[in-house]
Amino acid sequence: MKEPILIAGGGLGGLTTALALAQRGWPVRVLEGAPEFGALGYGIQFGPNVFHVLDRIGVSAAVIEKADSPAAVLMIDALTGEEVTRVPTGGPEFRERFRYPYIVIHRVDLQNVMLDACRRDPLVTLEADALVTGFADQGDWVTVTTQDGRSFEGAALIGADGIRSRTRAQLLGDGDPLPNGFMAFRSSVPMGEVTAEVQRDVVALWGGPGFHIVHYPLRHGLLFNIAAVFRRSAHSERGDVAAYRAELEHAYRDAHPTMKALLAMLDLNRRQAVGDRDPIRHWHKGRVGLLGDAAHPTLQSLAQGACMAIEDGLCLAEVIDTAGGDFDQAFRRFAAARHLRTARVTLESRYLWDLYHADGITRDVHHQMLRERSEADVLQCLAWLYDGFPRPGEGERSLPDARENLR
Ligand SMILES: Cc1cc2nc3c(=O)[nH]c(=O)nc-3n(C[C@H](O)[C@H](O)[C@H](O)COP(=O)(O)OP(=O)(O)OC[C@H]3O[C@@H](n4cnc5c(N)ncnc54)[C@H](O)[C@@H]3O)c2cc1C
């Protein structure tokens, strides 16, 4: 029996990796810091590229059963309410071009599909309440310690512990993620309670100067998911709902009345700072490596952070299996296969972020450019992303020396 591979973090990246490794005969132990494996109760969008992975780990049908496929993804001018552009996700051209659907799904439902698959596989051990606080690379194996004083041994450690990764902090010591000055509130509410005049069968992104709202249906139209994101202009104490409400009213003061009606439905008890990191080329040292948000967190503009974590999981499992226990080589090949694609997601997301939130003449120019694009142009712009990712070895580039990491 091989030593298990340890994975810090049982989010979508960690669970995909666990499943893909186990399916190749590698025992894995997933150490999740939260008291239970699970997810926060909001929606998540996936481009068709996610199915290149879900098919290969055998969960596509279970995911499709729980998901909705929106008629379109729209960008709407948040001041006038006019449609600026659309991705025709529900049309035959989209399906013909990308083979798979665009979906929206409740995070809990997706996480449960992955957890069920992990629980059915005897090579996966799931360890909740195991917050990883440190590791030591012993040369031939790794040891990992958790907050409650336990220690685990494994053949390697994969840090899939999200944007505030402790594994990254110890491995690279390159500081906190970069906040971009925006905050996000997320809620999902019963569809019957939605009074705002909105299209309910689409993903709609209302973009305005310094703020946006995204909404879409979940659970076959039973729920309505809303994310409101805005540039912070005041300092409210954590949990001060009245101050949060005042901040929102200020940020969205010029927004279309429909957006204001959507804001009234938000649960203001919890909000989240938005941020990312500059891309780097190397995510490992020896037997310890990173994936998903721990390696390359991104802004949400392309709705691809979790998709990238899932793609990473399969890719890393494949290279570990091919390298037959040479983890240093496997992590190196993983970065070679993944760093450009994930960096492009991060950088394009920043560009789109500025575009969604532009003001004045910049906004007018952006909208004009978007309006001029034909449906075929729109699909072509997304092809690099939605066509899926190159397999290890295909399109792989040799990586410069690790000292180049920060350039
Ligand atoms: C507002 C918003 C909307 C988004 N919408 C989309 C979208 O529509 N589509 C999309 O693809 N992406 C979206 N994303 C991005 C997506 O949420 C992340 O990219 C994705 O969750 C990253 O997955 P991950 O597995 O790398 O990390 P996470 O999902 O963060 O999972 C990390 C796991 O590690 C655990 N953990 C943390 N620290 C430790 C530790 N020290 N020890 C053990 N366990 C630990 C956590 O509890 C968690 O379970 C959105 C993000 C935001 C903020």
The ligand as an ORCA input file, in Angstrom:
! r2SCAN-3c Opt
* xyz 0 1
  C     -18.544     36.215     -5.414
  C     -17.851     35.056     -6.076
  C     -18.445     34.419     -7.158
  C     -17.797     33.359     -7.815
  N     -18.409     32.762     -8.871
  C     -17.767     31.770     -9.537
  C     -18.400     31.132    -10.649
  O     -19.533     31.467    -10.992
  N     -17.712     30.145    -11.303
  C     -16.453     29.753    -10.921
  O     -15.882     28.838    -11.568
  N     -15.839     30.334     -9.850
  C     -16.473     31.311     -9.160
  N     -15.873     31.898     -8.080
  C     -14.520     31.460     -7.693
  C     -14.560     30.175     -6.872
  O     -15.385     30.337     -5.739
  C     -13.164     29.775     -6.422
  O     -12.242     29.984     -7.460
  C     -13.154     28.291     -6.038
  O     -14.001     28.077     -4.945
  C     -11.726     27.829     -5.734
  O     -11.774     26.470     -5.364
  P     -10.645     25.862     -4.425
  O     -11.010     24.430     -4.211
  O      -9.304     26.193     -4.957
  O     -10.765     26.675     -3.051
  P     -11.997     26.830     -2.055
  O     -13.290     26.651     -2.722
  O     -11.765     28.116     -1.320
  O     -11.798     25.608     -1.057
  C     -10.776     25.622     -0.095
  C     -11.150     24.624      0.995
  O     -10.044     24.531      1.892
  C     -10.499     24.634      3.226
  N      -9.365     25.183      3.984
  C      -8.934     26.473      4.025
  N      -7.824     26.558      4.781
  C      -7.543     25.292      5.201
  C      -6.501     24.736      5.992
  N      -5.518     25.491      6.493
  N      -6.523     23.405      6.252
  C      -7.506     22.609      5.725
  N      -8.518     23.087      4.972
  C      -8.524     24.416      4.701
  C     -11.718     25.528      3.158
  O     -12.576     25.331      4.273
  C     -12.353     25.064      1.838
  O     -13.180     23.963      2.036
  C     -16.510     32.945     -7.377
  C     -15.910     33.554     -6.271
  C     -16.568     34.610     -5.623
  C     -15.900     35.254     -4.435
*
